[in-house]
Amino acid sequence: MATKIIDVREYTVRAHKRQIHTRIFNFVCKECNQATKRETFGPRPLYCESCRPPQPPKKSVQASRKAKPRVMNYQSDINLG
Ligand SMILES: [Zn+2]
């Protein structure tokens, strides 16, 4: 099978809408140590809804939008184990 090296140009994905789904996580809250479950779009939550009630997005959301676009670089506070 013949092979050759080609140049692939960098490109950006245009803005688009995407449907995402929530997941329900069963986990133990780090604060009250109660087994609980929580529905979230993001990664596994650390705290139950009574310790960390869901809040509407605040100014920090706008601020983060001004940040430079980055390559997919996820940070998480997740500590497994
Ligand atoms: Zn809790």
PDB file of the backbone (N, CA, C, O) and the ligand in Angstrom, with CONECT records:
HET     ZN  A 101       1
ATOM      1  N   MET A   1       0.847  -1.204   0.000  1.00  0.00           N
ATOM      2  CA  MET A   1       0.000   0.000   0.000  1.00  0.00           C
ATOM      3  C   MET A   1       0.881   1.252   0.000  1.00  0.00           C
ATOM      4  O   MET A   1       1.754   1.394   0.856  1.00  0.00           O
ATOM      5  N   ALA A   2       0.663   2.139  -0.933  1.00  0.00           N
ATOM      6  CA  ALA A   2       1.491   3.336  -1.051  1.00  0.00           C
ATOM      7  C   ALA A   2       1.109   4.363  -0.007  1.00  0.00           C
ATOM      8  O   ALA A   2      -0.060   4.521   0.346  1.00  0.00           O
ATOM      9  N   THR A   3       2.110   5.046   0.471  1.00  0.00           N
ATOM     10  CA  THR A   3       1.832   6.112   1.433  1.00  0.00           C
ATOM     11  C   THR A   3       2.586   7.352   1.038  1.00  0.00           C
ATOM     12  O   THR A   3       3.598   7.278   0.341  1.00  0.00           O
ATOM     13  N   LYS A   4       2.103   8.487   1.476  1.00  0.00           N
ATOM     14  CA  LYS A   4       2.861   9.723   1.322  1.00  0.00           C
ATOM     15  C   LYS A   4       2.431  10.686   2.415  1.00  0.00           C
ATOM     16  O   LYS A   4       1.373  10.555   3.031  1.00  0.00           O
ATOM     17  N   ILE A   5       3.316  11.671   2.625  1.00  0.00           N
ATOM     18  CA  ILE A   5       3.037  12.673   3.655  1.00  0.00           C
ATOM     19  C   ILE A   5       2.395  13.890   2.999  1.00  0.00           C
ATOM     20  O   ILE A   5       2.896  14.410   2.002  1.00  0.00           O
ATOM     21  N   ILE A   6       1.291  14.333   3.566  1.00  0.00           N
ATOM     22  CA  ILE A   6       0.668  15.542   3.045  1.00  0.00           C
ATOM     23  C   ILE A   6       0.582  16.573   4.155  1.00  0.00           C
ATOM     24  O   ILE A   6       0.638  16.238   5.338  1.00  0.00           O
ATOM     25  N   ASP A   7       0.448  17.811   3.766  1.00  0.00           N
ATOM     26  CA  ASP A   7       0.284  18.882   4.746  1.00  0.00           C
ATOM     27  C   ASP A   7      -1.197  19.079   5.038  1.00  0.00           C
ATOM     28  O   ASP A   7      -2.015  19.224   4.130  1.00  0.00           O
ATOM     29  N   VAL A   8      -1.521  19.080   6.320  1.00  0.00           N
ATOM     30  CA  VAL A   8      -2.902  19.347   6.716  1.00  0.00           C
ATOM     31  C   VAL A   8      -2.942  20.722   7.338  1.00  0.00           C
ATOM     32  O   VAL A   8      -2.243  20.995   8.314  1.00  0.00           O
ATOM     33  N   ARG A   9      -3.742  21.566   6.785  1.00  0.00           N
ATOM     34  CA  ARG A   9      -3.803  22.930   7.294  1.00  0.00           C
ATOM     35  C   ARG A   9      -4.598  23.001   8.589  1.00  0.00           C
ATOM     36  O   ARG A   9      -5.543  22.250   8.832  1.00  0.00           O
ATOM     37  N   GLU A  10      -4.159  23.940   9.394  1.00  0.00           N
ATOM     38  CA  GLU A  10      -4.918  24.210  10.604  1.00  0.00           C
ATOM     39  C   GLU A  10      -6.245  24.846  10.223  1.00  0.00           C
ATOM     40  O   GLU A  10      -6.308  25.656   9.298  1.00  0.00           O
ATOM     41  N   TYR A  11      -7.267  24.492  10.911  1.00  0.00           N
ATOM     42  CA  TYR A  11      -8.554  25.116  10.617  1.00  0.00           C
ATOM     43  C   TYR A  11      -9.351  25.235  11.889  1.00  0.00           C
ATOM     44  O   TYR A  11      -9.097  24.548  12.878  1.00  0.00           O
ATOM     45  N   THR A  12     -10.305  26.109  11.841  1.00  0.00           N
ATOM     46  CA  THR A  12     -11.161  26.272  13.005  1.00  0.00           C
ATOM     47  C   THR A  12     -12.568  25.845  12.653  1.00  0.00           C
ATOM     48  O   THR A  12     -13.018  25.963  11.514  1.00  0.00           O
ATOM     49  N   VAL A  13     -13.234  25.354  13.654  1.00  0.00           N
ATOM     50  CA  VAL A  13     -14.623  24.943  13.458  1.00  0.00           C
ATOM     51  C   VAL A  13     -15.503  26.168  13.597  1.00  0.00           C
ATOM     52  O   VAL A  13     -15.340  26.953  14.532  1.00  0.00           O
ATOM     53  N   ARG A  14     -16.404  26.330  12.702  1.00  0.00           N
ATOM     54  CA  ARG A  14     -17.299  27.470  12.804  1.00  0.00           C
ATOM     55  C   ARG A  14     -18.257  27.276  13.966  1.00  0.00           C
ATOM     56  O   ARG A  14     -18.554  26.163  14.400  1.00  0.00           O
ATOM     57  N   ALA A  15     -18.724  28.420  14.443  1.00  0.00           N
ATOM     58  CA  ALA A  15     -19.689  28.353  15.535  1.00  0.00           C
ATOM     59  C   ALA A  15     -20.910  27.572  15.089  1.00  0.00           C
ATOM     60  O   ALA A  15     -21.397  27.723  13.969  1.00  0.00           O
ATOM     61  N   HIS A  16     -21.372  26.767  15.961  1.00  0.00           N
ATOM     62  CA  HIS A  16     -22.539  25.978  15.614  1.00  0.00           C
ATOM     63  C   HIS A  16     -23.252  25.586  16.884  1.00  0.00           C
ATOM     64  O   HIS A  16     -22.726  25.739  17.986  1.00  0.00           O
ATOM     65  N   LYS A  17     -24.413  25.096  16.722  1.00  0.00           N
ATOM     66  CA  LYS A  17     -25.159  24.625  17.878  1.00  0.00           C
ATOM     67  C   LYS A  17     -25.061  23.123  17.944  1.00  0.00           C
ATOM     68  O   LYS A  17     -25.017  22.420  16.935  1.00  0.00           O
ATOM     69  N   ARG A  18     -25.029  22.674  19.147  1.00  0.00           N
ATOM     70  CA  ARG A  18     -24.922  21.236  19.324  1.00  0.00           C
ATOM     71  C   ARG A  18     -25.836  20.835  20.465  1.00  0.00           C
ATOM     72  O   ARG A  18     -25.916  21.513  21.489  1.00  0.00           O
ATOM     73  N   GLN A  19     -26.498  19.762  20.274  1.00  0.00           N
ATOM     74  CA  GLN A  19     -27.362  19.286  21.347  1.00  0.00           C
ATOM     75  C   GLN A  19     -26.547  18.392  22.272  1.00  0.00           C
ATOM     76  O   GLN A  19     -25.895  17.442  21.838  1.00  0.00           O
ATOM     77  N   ILE A  20     -26.600  18.716  23.531  1.00  0.00           N
ATOM     78  CA  ILE A  20     -25.905  17.877  24.496  1.00  0.00           C
ATOM     79  C   ILE A  20     -26.914  17.357  25.503  1.00  0.00           C
ATOM     80  O   ILE A  20     -28.021  17.881  25.626  1.00  0.00           O
ATOM     81  N   HIS A  21     -26.534  16.370  26.184  1.00  0.00           N
ATOM     82  CA  HIS A  21     -27.453  15.728  27.107  1.00  0.00           C
ATOM     83  C   HIS A  21     -26.896  15.779  28.521  1.00  0.00           C
ATOM     84  O   HIS A  21     -25.686  15.759  28.746  1.00  0.00           O
ATOM     85  N   THR A  22     -27.803  15.844  29.438  1.00  0.00           N
ATOM     86  CA  THR A  22     -27.357  15.744  30.819  1.00  0.00           C
ATOM     87  C   THR A  22     -27.170  14.273  31.177  1.00  0.00           C
ATOM     88  O   THR A  22     -27.726  13.371  30.551  1.00  0.00           O
ATOM     89  N   ARG A  23     -26.388  14.084  32.179  1.00  0.00           N
ATOM     90  CA  ARG A  23     -26.236  12.744  32.723  1.00  0.00           C
ATOM     91  C   ARG A  23     -26.540  12.801  34.199  1.00  0.00           C
ATOM     92  O   ARG A  23     -26.315  13.816  34.858  1.00  0.00           O
ATOM     93  N   ILE A  24     -27.038  11.734  34.697  1.00  0.00           N
ATOM     94  CA  ILE A  24     -27.301  11.679  36.129  1.00  0.00           C
ATOM     95  C   ILE A  24     -26.187  10.877  36.792  1.00  0.00           C
ATOM     96  O   ILE A  24     -25.983   9.699  36.498  1.00  0.00           O
ATOM     97  N   PHE A  25     -25.493  11.526  37.668  1.00  0.00           N
ATOM     98  CA  PHE A  25     -24.373  10.885  38.361  1.00  0.00           C
ATOM     99  C   PHE A  25     -24.796  10.483  39.763  1.00  0.00           C
ATOM    100  O   PHE A  25     -25.439  11.245  40.486  1.00  0.00           O
ATOM    101  N   ASN A  26     -24.429   9.308  40.113  1.00  0.00           N
ATOM    102  CA  ASN A  26     -24.561   8.901  41.508  1.00  0.00           C
ATOM    103  C   ASN A  26     -23.186   9.025  42.142  1.00  0.00           C
ATOM    104  O   ASN A  26     -22.210   8.454  41.655  1.00  0.00           O
ATOM    105  N   PHE A  27     -23.122   9.763  43.213  1.00  0.00           N
ATOM    106  CA  PHE A  27     -21.813  10.016  43.799  1.00  0.00           C
ATOM    107  C   PHE A  27     -21.989  10.353  45.267  1.00  0.00           C
ATOM    108  O   PHE A  27     -23.105  10.493  45.768  1.00  0.00           O
ATOM    109  N   VAL A  28     -20.863  10.478  45.937  1.00  0.00           N
ATOM    110  CA  VAL A  28     -20.886  10.851  47.343  1.00  0.00           C
ATOM    111  C   VAL A  28     -20.396  12.290  47.456  1.00  0.00           C
ATOM    112  O   VAL A  28     -19.308  12.632  46.992  1.00  0.00           O
ATOM    113  N   CYS A  29     -21.210  13.112  48.072  1.00  0.00           N
ATOM    114  CA  CYS A  29     -20.865  14.518  48.219  1.00  0.00           C
ATOM    115  C   CYS A  29     -19.611  14.666  49.070  1.00  0.00           C
ATOM    116  O   CYS A  29     -19.459  14.018  50.106  1.00  0.00           O
ATOM    117  N   LYS A  30     -18.721  15.535  48.609  1.00  0.00           N
ATOM    118  CA  LYS A  30     -17.469  15.715  49.341  1.00  0.00           C
ATOM    119  C   LYS A  30     -17.653  16.519  50.612  1.00  0.00           C
ATOM    120  O   LYS A  30     -16.796  16.511  51.496  1.00  0.00           O
ATOM    121  N   GLU A  31     -18.765  17.204  50.696  1.00  0.00           N
ATOM    122  CA  GLU A  31     -18.953  18.044  51.871  1.00  0.00           C
ATOM    123  C   GLU A  31     -19.736  17.338  52.961  1.00  0.00           C
ATOM    124  O   GLU A  31     -19.307  17.292  54.114  1.00  0.00           O
ATOM    125  N   CYS A  32     -20.884  16.789  52.595  1.00  0.00           N
ATOM    126  CA  CYS A  32     -21.706  16.160  53.626  1.00  0.00           C
ATOM    127  C   CYS A  32     -21.571  14.634  53.620  1.00  0.00           C
ATOM    128  O   CYS A  32     -22.141  13.946  54.466  1.00  0.00           O
ATOM    129  N   ASN A  33     -20.811  14.122  52.654  1.00  0.00           N
ATOM    130  CA  ASN A  33     -20.568  12.680  52.576  1.00  0.00           C
ATOM    131  C   ASN A  33     -21.831  11.854  52.465  1.00  0.00           C
ATOM    132  O   ASN A  33     -21.882  10.705  52.904  1.00  0.00           O
ATOM    133  N   GLN A  34     -22.828  12.443  51.883  1.00  0.00           N
ATOM    134  CA  GLN A  34     -24.055  11.710  51.639  1.00  0.00           C
ATOM    135  C   GLN A  34     -24.039  11.184  50.217  1.00  0.00           C
ATOM    136  O   GLN A  34     -23.627  11.871  49.283  1.00  0.00           O
ATOM    137  N   ALA A  35     -24.493   9.963  50.077  1.00  0.00           N
ATOM    138  CA  ALA A  35     -24.673   9.454  48.725  1.00  0.00           C
ATOM    139  C   ALA A  35     -25.818  10.224  48.087  1.00  0.00           C
ATOM    140  O   ALA A  35     -26.889  10.372  48.675  1.00  0.00           O
ATOM    141  N   THR A  36     -25.584  10.696  46.915  1.00  0.00           N
ATOM    142  CA  THR A  36     -26.601  11.510  46.261  1.00  0.00           C
ATOM    143  C   THR A  36     -26.481  11.346  44.770  1.00  0.00           C
ATOM    144  O   THR A  36     -25.561  10.698  44.270  1.00  0.00           O
ATOM    145  N   LYS A  37     -27.404  11.929  44.076  1.00  0.00           N
ATOM    146  CA  LYS A  37     -27.263  11.944  42.621  1.00  0.00           C
ATOM    147  C   LYS A  37     -27.629  13.321  42.113  1.00  0.00           C
ATOM    148  O   LYS A  37     -28.395  14.061  42.730  1.00  0.00           O
ATOM    149  N   ARG A  38     -27.066  13.633  40.989  1.00  0.00           N
ATOM    150  CA  ARG A  38     -27.244  14.968  40.467  1.00  0.00           C
ATOM    151  C   ARG A  38     -27.172  14.915  38.956  1.00  0.00           C
ATOM    152  O   ARG A  38     -26.373  14.188  38.365  1.00  0.00           O
ATOM    153  N   GLU A  39     -28.025  15.703  38.362  1.00  0.00           N
ATOM    154  CA  GLU A  39     -28.051  15.733  36.904  1.00  0.00           C
ATOM    155  C   GLU A  39     -27.210  16.905  36.429  1.00  0.00           C
ATOM    156  O   GLU A  39     -27.387  18.031  36.894  1.00  0.00           O
ATOM    157  N   THR A  40     -26.316  16.648  35.525  1.00  0.00           N
ATOM    158  CA  THR A  40     -25.420  17.715  35.093  1.00  0.00           C
ATOM    159  C   THR A  40     -25.019  17.534  33.639  1.00  0.00           C
ATOM    160  O   THR A  40     -24.975  16.418  33.121  1.00  0.00           O
ATOM    161  N   PHE A  41     -24.732  18.647  32.997  1.00  0.00           N
ATOM    162  CA  PHE A  41     -24.202  18.587  31.641  1.00  0.00           C
ATOM    163  C   PHE A  41     -22.721  18.268  31.643  1.00  0.00           C
ATOM    164  O   PHE A  41     -22.189  17.695  30.691  1.00  0.00           O
ATOM    165  N   GLY A  42     -22.076  18.640  32.707  1.00  0.00           N
ATOM    166  CA  GLY A  42     -20.624  18.577  32.719  1.00  0.00           C
ATOM    167  C   GLY A  42     -20.102  17.290  33.313  1.00  0.00           C
ATOM    168  O   GLY A  42     -20.750  16.244  33.271  1.00  0.00           O
ATOM    169  N   PRO A  43     -18.909  17.399  33.867  1.00  0.00           N
ATOM    170  CA  PRO A  43     -18.296  16.232  34.477  1.00  0.00           C
ATOM    171  C   PRO A  43     -18.965  15.882  35.796  1.00  0.00           C
ATOM    172  O   PRO A  43     -19.848  16.588  36.281  1.00  0.00           O
ATOM    173  N   ARG A  44     -18.528  14.801  36.340  1.00  0.00           N
ATOM    174  CA  ARG A  44     -19.099  14.325  37.593  1.00  0.00           C
ATOM    175  C   ARG A  44     -19.008  15.412  38.669  1.00  0.00           C
ATOM    176  O   ARG A  44     -17.925  15.927  38.944  1.00  0.00           O
ATOM    177  N   PRO A  45     -20.125  15.751  39.262  1.00  0.00           N
ATOM    178  CA  PRO A  45     -20.117  16.782  40.301  1.00  0.00           C
ATOM    179  C   PRO A  45     -19.478  16.280  41.588  1.00  0.00           C
ATOM    180  O   PRO A  45     -19.389  15.077  41.833  1.00  0.00           O
ATOM    181  N   LEU A  46     -19.043  17.216  42.388  1.00  0.00           N
ATOM    182  CA  LEU A  46     -18.403  16.851  43.653  1.00  0.00           C
ATOM    183  C   LEU A  46     -19.340  17.019  44.837  1.00  0.00           C
ATOM    184  O   LEU A  46     -19.190  16.354  45.862  1.00  0.00           O
ATOM    185  N   TYR A  47     -20.293  17.899  44.686  1.00  0.00           N
ATOM    186  CA  TYR A  47     -21.135  18.236  45.831  1.00  0.00           C
ATOM    187  C   TYR A  47     -22.602  18.051  45.489  1.00  0.00           C
ATOM    188  O   TYR A  47     -23.013  18.182  44.336  1.00  0.00           O
ATOM    189  N   CYS A  48     -23.378  17.746  46.512  1.00  0.00           N
ATOM    190  CA  CYS A  48     -24.794  17.568  46.297  1.00  0.00           C
ATOM    191  C   CYS A  48     -25.471  18.924  46.123  1.00  0.00           C
ATOM    192  O   CYS A  48     -24.858  19.977  46.300  1.00  0.00           O
ATOM    193  N   GLU A  49     -26.736  18.867  45.775  1.00  0.00           N
ATOM    194  CA  GLU A  49     -27.411  20.120  45.464  1.00  0.00           C
ATOM    195  C   GLU A  49     -27.673  20.968  46.702  1.00  0.00           C
ATOM    196  O   GLU A  49     -27.885  22.175  46.589  1.00  0.00           O
ATOM    197  N   SER A  50     -27.661  20.371  47.846  1.00  0.00           N
ATOM    198  CA  SER A  50     -27.870  21.198  49.037  1.00  0.00           C
ATOM    199  C   SER A  50     -26.576  21.876  49.468  1.00  0.00           C
ATOM    200  O   SER A  50     -26.611  22.986  49.999  1.00  0.00           O
ATOM    201  N   CYS A  51     -25.438  21.228  49.249  1.00  0.00           N
ATOM    202  CA  CYS A  51     -24.170  21.872  49.578  1.00  0.00           C
ATOM    203  C   CYS A  51     -23.769  22.883  48.511  1.00  0.00           C
ATOM    204  O   CYS A  51     -23.231  23.945  48.825  1.00  0.00           O
ATOM    205  N   ARG A  52     -24.027  22.558  47.279  1.00  0.00           N
ATOM    206  CA  ARG A  52     -23.700  23.466  46.186  1.00  0.00           C
ATOM    207  C   ARG A  52     -24.915  23.591  45.284  1.00  0.00           C
ATOM    208  O   ARG A  52     -25.000  22.937  44.244  1.00  0.00           O
ATOM    209  N   PRO A  53     -25.848  24.430  45.686  1.00  0.00           N
ATOM    210  CA  PRO A  53     -27.059  24.551  44.875  1.00  0.00           C
ATOM    211  C   PRO A  53     -26.721  25.094  43.494  1.00  0.00           C
ATOM    212  O   PRO A  53     -25.834  25.935  43.349  1.00  0.00           O
ATOM    213  N   PRO A  54     -27.424  24.615  42.495  1.00  0.00           N
ATOM    214  CA  PRO A  54     -27.171  25.139  41.151  1.00  0.00           C
ATOM    215  C   PRO A  54     -27.497  26.616  41.094  1.00  0.00           C
ATOM    216  O   PRO A  54     -28.508  27.062  41.636  1.00  0.00           O
ATOM    217  N   GLN A  55     -26.640  27.370  40.437  1.00  0.00           N
ATOM    218  CA  GLN A  55     -26.830  28.811  40.375  1.00  0.00           C
ATOM    219  C   GLN A  55     -26.853  29.246  38.925  1.00  0.00           C
ATOM    220  O   GLN A  55     -26.199  28.649  38.070  1.00  0.00           O
ATOM    221  N   PRO A  56     -27.607  30.282  38.662  1.00  0.00           N
ATOM    222  CA  PRO A  56     -27.582  30.820  37.294  1.00  0.00           C
ATOM    223  C   PRO A  56     -26.206  31.409  37.012  1.00  0.00           C
ATOM    224  O   PRO A  56     -25.547  31.904  37.926  1.00  0.00           O
ATOM    225  N   PRO A  57     -25.775  31.361  35.784  1.00  0.00           N
ATOM    226  CA  PRO A  57     -24.466  31.890  35.442  1.00  0.00           C
ATOM    227  C   PRO A  57     -24.374  33.373  35.769  1.00  0.00           C
ATOM    228  O   PRO A  57     -25.326  34.132  35.589  1.00  0.00           O
ATOM    229  N   LYS A  58     -23.223  33.755  36.245  1.00  0.00           N
ATOM    230  CA  LYS A  58     -23.027  35.149  36.640  1.00  0.00           C
ATOM    231  C   LYS A  58     -22.028  35.819  35.725  1.00  0.00           C
ATOM    232  O   LYS A  58     -21.771  35.350  34.616  1.00  0.00           O
ATOM    233  N   LYS A  59     -21.470  36.912  36.193  1.00  0.00           N
ATOM    234  CA  LYS A  59     -20.564  37.682  35.348  1.00  0.00           C
ATOM    235  C   LYS A  59     -19.356  36.881  34.892  1.00  0.00           C
ATOM    236  O   LYS A  59     -18.777  37.144  33.838  1.00  0.00           O
ATOM    237  N   SER A  60     -18.997  35.921  35.686  1.00  0.00           N
ATOM    238  CA  SER A  60     -17.800  35.158  35.345  1.00  0.00           C
ATOM    239  C   SER A  60     -17.942  34.508  33.972  1.00  0.00           C
ATOM    240  O   SER A  60     -16.952  34.254  33.286  1.00  0.00           O
ATOM    241  N   VAL A  61     -19.176  34.246  33.586  1.00  0.00           N
ATOM    242  CA  VAL A  61     -19.376  33.637  32.272  1.00  0.00           C
ATOM    243  C   VAL A  61     -18.956  34.607  31.176  1.00  0.00           C
ATOM    244  O   VAL A  61     -18.283  34.234  30.216  1.00  0.00           O
ATOM    245  N   GLN A  62     -19.368  35.858  31.340  1.00  0.00           N
ATOM    246  CA  GLN A  62     -18.967  36.837  30.340  1.00  0.00           C
ATOM    247  C   GLN A  62     -17.458  36.999  30.308  1.00  0.00           C
ATOM    248  O   GLN A  62     -16.852  37.079  29.239  1.00  0.00           O
ATOM    249  N   ALA A  63     -16.874  37.046  31.456  1.00  0.00           N
ATOM    250  CA  ALA A  63     -15.430  37.223  31.510  1.00  0.00           C
ATOM    251  C   ALA A  63     -14.726  36.086  30.800  1.00  0.00           C
ATOM    252  O   ALA A  63     -13.759  36.296  30.068  1.00  0.00           O
ATOM    253  N   SER A  64     -15.214  34.896  31.021  1.00  0.00           N
ATOM    254  CA  SER A  64     -14.524  33.762  30.425  1.00  0.00           C
ATOM    255  C   SER A  64     -14.722  33.752  28.913  1.00  0.00           C
ATOM    256  O   SER A  64     -13.908  33.192  28.180  1.00  0.00           O
ATOM    257  N   ARG A  65     -15.800  34.370  28.452  1.00  0.00           N
ATOM    258  CA  ARG A  65     -15.987  34.408  27.007  1.00  0.00           C
ATOM    259  C   ARG A  65     -14.946  35.288  26.350  1.00  0.00           C
ATOM    260  O   ARG A  65     -14.594  35.082  25.189  1.00  0.00           O
ATOM    261  N   LYS A  66     -14.451  36.271  27.088  1.00  0.00           N
ATOM    262  CA  LYS A  66     -13.446  37.140  26.508  1.00  0.00           C
ATOM    263  C   LYS A  66     -12.078  36.487  26.464  1.00  0.00           C
ATOM    264  O   LYS A  66     -11.179  36.953  25.764  1.00  0.00           O
ATOM    265  N   ALA A  67     -11.932  35.446  27.186  1.00  0.00           N
ATOM    266  CA  ALA A  67     -10.634  34.787  27.196  1.00  0.00           C
ATOM    267  C   ALA A  67     -10.286  34.285  25.801  1.00  0.00           C
ATOM    268  O   ALA A  67     -11.162  33.989  24.988  1.00  0.00           O
ATOM    269  N   LYS A  68      -9.011  34.198  25.553  1.00  0.00           N
ATOM    270  CA  LYS A  68      -8.590  33.726  24.248  1.00  0.00           C
ATOM    271  C   LYS A  68      -9.081  32.309  24.015  1.00  0.00           C
ATOM    272  O   LYS A  68      -9.101  31.483  24.928  1.00  0.00           O
ATOM    273  N   PRO A  69      -9.461  32.052  22.826  1.00  0.00           N
ATOM    274  CA  PRO A  69      -9.847  30.669  22.522  1.00  0.00           C
ATOM    275  C   PRO A  69      -8.661  29.745  22.688  1.00  0.00           C
ATOM    276  O   PRO A  69      -7.546  30.059  22.271  1.00  0.00           O
ATOM    277  N   ARG A  70      -8.902  28.652  23.275  1.00  0.00           N
ATOM    278  CA  ARG A  70      -7.813  27.701  23.515  1.00  0.00           C
ATOM    279  C   ARG A  70      -8.109  26.393  22.820  1.00  0.00           C
ATOM    280  O   ARG A  70      -9.256  26.068  22.511  1.00  0.00           O
ATOM    281  N   VAL A  71      -7.093  25.688  22.597  1.00  0.00           N
ATOM    282  CA  VAL A  71      -7.281  24.329  22.140  1.00  0.00           C
ATOM    283  C   VAL A  71      -7.985  23.588  23.269  1.00  0.00           C
ATOM    284  O   VAL A  71      -7.816  23.925  24.441  1.00  0.00           O
ATOM    285  N   MET A  72      -8.751  22.608  22.923  1.00  0.00           N
ATOM    286  CA  MET A  72      -9.500  21.875  23.923  1.00  0.00           C
ATOM    287  C   MET A  72      -8.581  21.452  25.065  1.00  0.00           C
ATOM    288  O   MET A  72      -7.774  20.531  24.945  1.00  0.00           O
ATOM    289  N   ASN A  73      -8.736  22.147  26.148  1.00  0.00           N
ATOM    290  CA  ASN A  73      -7.818  21.927  27.252  1.00  0.00           C
ATOM    291  C   ASN A  73      -8.629  21.900  28.529  1.00  0.00           C
ATOM    292  O   ASN A  73      -8.835  22.926  29.177  1.00  0.00           O
ATOM    293  N   TYR A  74      -9.063  20.763  28.864  1.00  0.00           N
ATOM    294  CA  TYR A  74      -9.986  20.667  29.978  1.00  0.00           C
ATOM    295  C   TYR A  74      -9.248  20.643  31.307  1.00  0.00           C
ATOM    296  O   TYR A  74      -8.232  19.972  31.491  1.00  0.00           O
ATOM    297  N   GLN A  75      -9.819  21.414  32.217  1.00  0.00           N
ATOM    298  CA  GLN A  75      -9.318  21.333  33.584  1.00  0.00           C
ATOM    299  C   GLN A  75     -10.457  20.818  34.438  1.00  0.00           C
ATOM    300  O   GLN A  75     -11.617  21.178  34.239  1.00  0.00           O
ATOM    301  N   SER A  76     -10.120  20.003  35.356  1.00  0.00           N
ATOM    302  CA  SER A  76     -11.191  19.535  36.225  1.00  0.00           C
ATOM    303  C   SER A  76     -10.677  19.357  37.637  1.00  0.00           C
ATOM    304  O   SER A  76      -9.486  19.163  37.885  1.00  0.00           O
ATOM    305  N   ASP A  77     -11.600  19.429  38.523  1.00  0.00           N
ATOM    306  CA  ASP A  77     -11.246  19.262  39.920  1.00  0.00           C
ATOM    307  C   ASP A  77     -11.486  17.846  40.376  1.00  0.00           C
ATOM    308  O   ASP A  77     -11.475  17.533  41.566  1.00  0.00           O
ATOM    309  N   ILE A  78     -11.699  17.016  39.406  1.00  0.00           N
ATOM    310  CA  ILE A  78     -12.091  15.663  39.779  1.00  0.00           C
ATOM    311  C   ILE A  78     -10.932  14.906  40.403  1.00  0.00           C
ATOM    312  O   ILE A  78      -9.832  14.844  39.854  1.00  0.00           O
ATOM    313  N   ASN A  79     -11.203  14.348  41.534  1.00  0.00           N
ATOM    314  CA  ASN A  79     -10.236  13.445  42.149  1.00  0.00           C
ATOM    315  C   ASN A  79     -10.878  12.098  42.281  1.00  0.00           C
ATOM    316  O   ASN A  79     -11.747  11.886  43.128  1.00  0.00           O
ATOM    317  N   LEU A  80     -10.464  11.218  41.470  1.00  0.00           N
ATOM    318  CA  LEU A  80     -11.036   9.890  41.587  1.00  0.00           C
ATOM    319  C   LEU A  80     -10.377   9.151  42.719  1.00  0.00           C
ATOM    320  O   LEU A  80      -9.180   9.282  42.971  1.00  0.00           O
ATOM    321  N   GLY A  81     -11.157   8.405  43.367  1.00  0.00           N
ATOM    322  CA  GLY A  81     -10.577   7.624  44.434  1.00  0.00           C
ATOM    323  C   GLY A  81     -10.953   8.214  45.751  1.00  0.00           C
ATOM    324  O   GLY A  81     -10.557   7.696  46.796  1.00  0.00           O
TER     325      GLY A  81
HETATM  326 ZN    ZN A 101     -23.607  17.621  50.321  1.00  0.00          ZN2+
END
